[in-house]
Structures are given as C-alpha cells and as structure tokens.
Amino acid sequence: MLRYILKRALSLTLSLVVASLVIFVLIEVIPGDTASFMLGLNATEEAVANLRAELGLDGTALERYLSWTGGMLRGDFGISYTYRVPVSELILDRLWVSLPLAVFALLLSSLIAFPIGLIAAANRGRLADYGIIGGTQLGIAVPNFWFAMLLVLVFAVKLQWFSAGGFPGWSTPGAALKSLLLPSVALALPQAAILARVMRSALIETLSQDYIRTARAKGLSRRQAVLRHALRNALIPVLTIIGLQFSFLLAGAIIIENVFFLPGLGRLIFQGITQRDLIVVESVTMLLVFAVILVTFLVDIAYAVVDPRLRRR
C-alpha cells in the first residue's frame, strides 16, 4: 500500500511540474503587454519600461518562470498588478467562498444521486427506472445557469425566501450558508443527474456478476444483495465521477458565481483575465490544477481502500 501511495505521489508531482510549464507558456503567448494595458494608450515608453521593471516583467521567460514557481513553493504567489496586494490574500479570501460552495454542492448531488441510482438499478425495466432515466436525462441536458436563474426567480423574486445574490461573509455563518444554498442547488442538480446515471449503470453491471447470483441463491433478498455486495463493488466508477465533479465544482463555477454575485475563485480568474492581471490568473489556475490533481490522487487511494484487489497488486 505504501509503495502504491509513493508511486501515485510521484505521478502527482510530475503532473504539477508539467502543468506549471503549460500554464506559464499559455500566459506568455497571450498577445499584448500588461504594463501598456495598465497605463493606457497615452503612456510613454519610459513609463511602460519602469512599470515593467516594477512588476518584474523585464526579466527573461526562464527567470520569471523560476521566480514564479519558487515563490509558490514558499507560499508566495506574488503581488497582484491590479489590487496591489499579495495574490495569496486574494486567493484565501475567495477560497472561503468557492470551497464551501463546492463541498456543499457535492454533498447535495451525492445525497440526491445515491438513492436515485439505487432505486433505478433495483427496479431496472420498471416504471420507476424509466422515470428516473427521463429525469436524469433532463438534468444533464439543462445547463446549471438556467437552474440558477429559475431558482432566483422562484425563491428570491416570487417567494422572497432567499436573497438574489451576494455573500455576507462568515461572520454570520447562518446567513453565509443561506446565501450559498441556491447556488449549491443549481450546481448540484446537473451533477446529481450524471452521478445517478453512473451509479445505476455500475450497479446493473455488478448485479449481473456470478457472486451476486450466488448470494441470491444462498437466500439473500435483492435488497440485501445490493447493499451488502453490489454497492461496494460498484463504487469504483462512482468515485471517479465524484472526484471529477468536485474538481469541476471548485474550478468551473464561474457562471454560477457571476449569476449570484459570489466573490469566489472563478470570478477572480474572470476579473484577472479582463484586467490582464496575469499573475493572478497564473496563480489561481495553478492552485486549481493542484486541487484537481490532489483530488485525483485521493480518489486513487480510495480505490485501494474500496477494492482489496488493488492493494494485493
């Protein structure tokens, strides 16, 4: 098990190195100059050169890459060109919105998807199964921003149970959680539809295995066979989807954050791109890549915990 974990950790490290190179090169090839953009069209060449030197943009590409990666290893993400504050402070402030939002949405999608997937698999070919398939197909087809606008229209405008947007901060936890509920539901519904379909397919495949028929022949009911034997063996593809969904929910909630005016990481990246605050874009993107790779690493470890055959290998 230790050897397996070390191999996955080495793979994680190499992936981070490659990702940092790709991110830096992509940022480098973006046309335009940050200093010229910040000073405007009427800026003199001397003013542009001074600002480039102040921002650390006058070095070679290799020097800037090593400075950026070395700073990240020390926890120093640089200074934002626009806000003139450490990027780490901006990330930390926004992370306390995006991370709870992603976790909340993932919990909601799992709580919805697991029982639905179990019911559909246990009633394969029956009316309940067809109804769930139709409902999940609709959930997959409809984009989450449409769900978001519908939730705002019903629960914020019509019923006035929630505010239409904004985030009051964690000084009032109840109000903060309440402000995250609607965006979490908007994010969770499409993900729950995907997860329920995967759960159903994995369980149906597992229920056709010989050991399930043996368990049924020994007197176990269909429900007991599903819960005791099939469920755990069907979790491998489900864990993969959950890992991918968490990465998406953390990094891909830009539209939802803009619909609800949430100051999260997605909105920070969007603002950094529009303001050509490239150090913010680089650092936040790298952080999100690290989160995706770390989640993948944890999912790989969960594979070995769930499936004893991987530990033996």
N, C-alpha and C positions, 0 to 999 in steps of 0.2 A: 504493500500500500504506500509506504514511504517513497519507494522508487517511482511509483506511478505519479505521486504528487510532485516529486522533483522534476520529472520529465515534463509535466504539464506547466510547472513554474518556469522552466527554461523556455518552453514554447511561448509563454506569455511575455517574457522579457524580449525575445526576438521580435515578436509581433509589435511590441511597443516601439522598438527601435525603427522598424520598417515604417510604422505609422507616422512617427515623428518626421522621418525623411519625406514621406509623401505629402504630409500636411505643409511642411515648410516649402517644398518645391512648388506646390499648387499656389500657395500665397505669393511666392516670388514671381510667378508668371502672370499674375494679375496685372493688367496694364494700368498705368498711372502712377503718380508719386504721392505718397501720403503727405509729405510736407507741403507740396504745391497745393494739394486739395485743402489742407487746413488753412493755408494763408490766403487762398483765393487767387483770382486771375491777375490782380494788380501787384502781386508780391514781386520784389526784386530777387535776382539770383542770389545776392548775398544773404538776404533774409531766409531764403529757402535753404541755402547751404548751412547757415547757422542752426536752423531748426532741425535739419537732418542730423547734424552733429549732436545736438541736444538729445534727440530721440535715439541716438545710437544707430542711425541708418546709413552712416557713411563708411562703415566697415565692409569687408568682403562678405560674400554669402556664407562662406565657411565660418568666419569669425562670428557672424550673427547667429548661425545655427548652433555653434558650440556654446555661445553665451546664453542662448535661449534654453537649450537642453540642460546645461549646467545649472542655470538658475532654477529650473523646475525641480531638479534633483535636490536642491537645497530648500525647496518650498518657496522660491522667489519667482513669480510669474511675470515680473516686470511692472512698469508703470503705464497705465492707460494713457494713450495720447489725448483722448477727449476729456476724460474726467479728472486726469491728473492725480489719481490715487492708485495705490497698488492694485493690480489685477486680482490678487488673491482676496482682497477685501470685497471686490465686486462679486467674485465667484461665491464666496462664503455667504454673502447676503442673499444672492439669488438661489443658491443651493438649498437654503432652508424653505424655499417655496417649491422648487422643482422636485426635490427628493421626496418630501411628504406627499406631493401630488401623485408621483409615480407609484409609490408604495400603496397609497390609498386606492388608486385605480386598479393596481394589480390584485389587491385583496378582493375588491369588488368583483372583478372579472373572474377570479378563481371561485369565489363563493357562488357566483351565478352559473359558471360553466360546469363545475364538477357534478352537481346533482343533475343538471340537464343532460350531460353526456352519459351519466349512469342510467338515467331513465330511458334515453333513446336506445342505448345498447341493449338494455334488458327487455325492451319492447320492440325489437327490430321487426320491421314489416307491419307493424300495427299502426293504428291511428295516431297514437301519441308520438311515435317515431316520425311519421310523416309531418306532423305539426311542428315538431322541433326542427326538422330539417328545413322546412319552409321559413320558420322564424329566424334560424341562424343564417340562412342564405340572404334574407333581407338585412340582417345586421351586418353582414360582410359587405353587401352592396352599397349601403348608405354610408356616406362619409361622416366622420365624427364631428366635423364642424356644423353639419346640418343638425345632428342631435343636439349640439351645443346651443344653436340658435333656437331650436324648438323648446329646449329646457328653459332658456331665458324667457321666451315668450309666455310659456305656461306658468312657471313657478316664480318668476321675478316680475313680469309685467301684469299677468292676469291675477294670480293668487297673491302675489307680493309676499311670499314666504321667505324668499332669499333676495339678496342684492344682485343686481345685474352684472356686477364686476367689482374689481378692486380687491386688495388684500390688506387687512387691518394690522398685520404683524402678530407675532407670537406672544406679545404682552397680554393679550386676551385670547387664551387658547380656544375657548368655545367659539368665539367669533371667527377665529382663523380657520378652524375645522369646518365651520358652516360655509365660509367663503370658498373652500376647496371642494365641497360636496358636489355641486353641479358640474364643474369641470372634470371631476373624477368620474362621475357617471357618464359624461359624454365620451371620455376616453375609454372607459371600461366596457361599454356595450359592444362596440365592434370587436374588441379583443376577446370578450367572452364568447361571442359567436364563433370566432376562429378556434378558440380553445375547446369549446364544446364539440365542434366537428372532429377535431383531432382526438379528443377523449373518446368519442363514440367509435371512431374507426379503429383506434388502438384496442379498445375493449372487445369489439366484434372479432377482430383478428385473434385476440388472445383466447376468447371463448371457444374458438374452433380448434384449439390445441388438444392433444391427446390427454394431457394431465387434467384438463378441465372435465373431459368426458369420464375419466377415471374417478374424479372427485364426485361427480354426479352419480356414477354407478355405485359408489360407496354410501349413498344416501343423503348427500348434501343437497339442499334445495338450490334453485338457480340463484337466489339472492345470496346465500351463503358462499356459493362457488365464486360469485363475482367479487364479494367483499373480502373473502379470505385468500383467494388465489389469483384471480384475474386482475384485480385492481393494481396490485403492486407491480406485476409484470407489464402492465400497460403504461406505467408511469414514465418510461424512458423517452418516448416521443413527446409526451406531455411536458416533461421537464425542459426539453429543448425549446418548445414553444414558449414556455413561461420565461425562460432566460432571454429569448429574443424579444418577447413582449416588454419585459422590464427595460431592456436597452432602448427599445423604441419609445416607451412612455417617458423615459428620462431625457432622451435626446430629440424626440420628434414631436414634442407638444407645442411647437412654435405657434401654430394656428390657434389652438385652444387657448394658449396664454394670451394671444392678442384679442381673441373674442371676449375673454373675461378680464382683460387688463391686469394680468398677473405678472409681477416682476420676477420672472423665472429665467433660467439659463437660455432657453430657446429665444426668448425676447431679447436677451442680452446679445446673443450672436447676431440676431437680425439688426439690432441697433449698431453693433460694431461693423457690420458689413456696409450699412448705409452711410456711416460716418467714417469709413476707411480706418477704423481703429484696429489695425491688423494684429497687434499684439494681443488684444482681447480675443479676436477670432481664433488665432492660433492656439492660445492657451486654453480657452473653453472647449474648443474642438478636441484638443489633446486630452483634456480631462474626461470628456465624454467617450472618447475612444478607449481610454483606460478603464472606464466604468463598464463598457461593453465587453472588453477582453476579460476583465475581472469576473463579471457575471458568467461568461462562458467557462472560465476556469472553475468557478464554484459549481456550475452545472455538471462539469466533467467529474468533479469529486462526488457530487450527488449520485451520478451514475453508478460509481463504485459502491456507494452505500446501499443503493436500492438493489443492484444486481450483483450478487455474490460471484458470479462467473467472471466479471471484470477484475475483481480482487484476486482470484486464482490465476488469471492470466498475467 
